[in-house]
Amino acid sequence: MTGIKLCGLTRLCDMEAANELKPEYIGFVFAAKSRRYVTPEQAAGLRQALDPAILAVGVFVNEDPERVAELLNEGIIDLAQLHGNETETYIKRLRQLTKKPLIQAFSVDSAQAVMQAQESTADYILLDSGRGGTGTVFDWDFLKQIKRPYFFAGGLDIGNVAEAVERFHPYAVDVSSGIETDGVKDREKMRQFVTIVRSGRRETR
């Protein structure tokens, strides 16, 4: 079954919604330029309110590996998602500092990008349309070339996620802007998104 990651959560009510919906993953964004940015202290507080069965992912953009490892090893997050220009040398360094799993994100805009994703030594790869959280969709035909499990991101919402899961059977789907209204997480959209992924079809009313 395709897993679910609800990313960019920032409020206690987001944790309450996640606890009710039980996605496999939630995401905290530690990139300071993001409007969904949370400080490590805020994330630690939110994490305390999160169901322990849900894994917390920290999203980083070209962060010092020592800082990433610190948040992993302190248990504030369970996985690190590398969403910048991190190299294999960077990943190797991070491996020396922590045993926790790593997700490397790739902007899928060419066949070459797909090949780079395929060869990543990270535990998981994430395929997106850009720097993340933009709500834009990439050319899904590129996904036909992927031969390893992946997180499917980039413009997913309640209108297209059923097709994404049915056509490609990704390891997990990752959503942020697609479950927001006026820039904040919308509990009803979160519920609908999770329901659609788990049922394989869009709700009808």
GIWOWO-V47878 format. One record per backbone hydrogen bond with DSSP energy under -0.5 kcal/mol. NH is the residue of the N-H (numbers start at 1). CO is the residue of the C=O. If there is no record, write none. Layout:
{{NH | CO} {NH | CO}}
This chain:
{{3 | 171} {5 | 173} {6 | 25} {7 | 5} {7 | 175} {9 | 27} {14 | 11} {15 | 11} {16 | 12} {17 | 13} {18 | 14} {19 | 15} {20 | 16} {21 | 17} {22 | 18} {24 | 4} {25 | 4} {26 | 55} {27 | 6} {28 | 57} {29 | 36} {30 | 28} {30 | 59} {32 | 30} {34 | 31} {37 | 34} {38 | 29} {43 | 39} {44 | 40} {45 | 41} {46 | 42} {47 | 43} {48 | 44} {49 | 45} {49 | 46} {50 | 47} {54 | 51} {55 | 24} {57 | 26} {58 | 79} {59 | 28} {59 | 57} {60 | 58} {60 | 81} {67 | 64} {68 | 64} {69 | 65} {70 | 66} {71 | 67} {72 | 68} {73 | 69} {74 | 70} {75 | 72} {76 | 71} {77 | 71} {78 | 56} {79 | 56} {80 | 101} {81 | 58} {82 | 80} {82 | 103} {83 | 60} {83 | 81} {91 | 87} {92 | 88} {93 | 89} {94 | 90} {95 | 91} {96 | 92} {96 | 93} {97 | 93} {97 | 94} {98 | 94} {101 | 78} {103 | 80} {104 | 124} {105 | 82} {105 | 103} {106 | 126} {108 | 106} {108 | 128} {109 | 107} {114 | 110} {115 | 111} {116 | 112} {117 | 113} {118 | 114} {119 | 115} {120 | 116} {120 | 117} {123 | 102} {124 | 102} {125 | 149} {126 | 104} {127 | 151} {128 | 106} {128 | 126} {140 | 138} {142 | 139} {143 | 140} {144 | 141} {145 | 142} {146 | 143} {151 | 125} {152 | 172} {153 | 127} {153 | 151} {158 | 178} {160 | 157} {161 | 157} {164 | 160} {165 | 161} {166 | 162} {167 | 163} {168 | 164} {169 | 165} {171 | 150} {172 | 150} {173 | 3} {174 | 152} {175 | 5} {179 | 176} {180 | 177} {181 | 184} {184 | 181} {186 | 179} {187 | 185} {190 | 186} {191 | 187} {192 | 188} {193 | 189} {194 | 190} {195 | 191} {196 | 192} {197 | 193} {198 | 194} {199 | 195} {200 | 196} {201 | 196}}
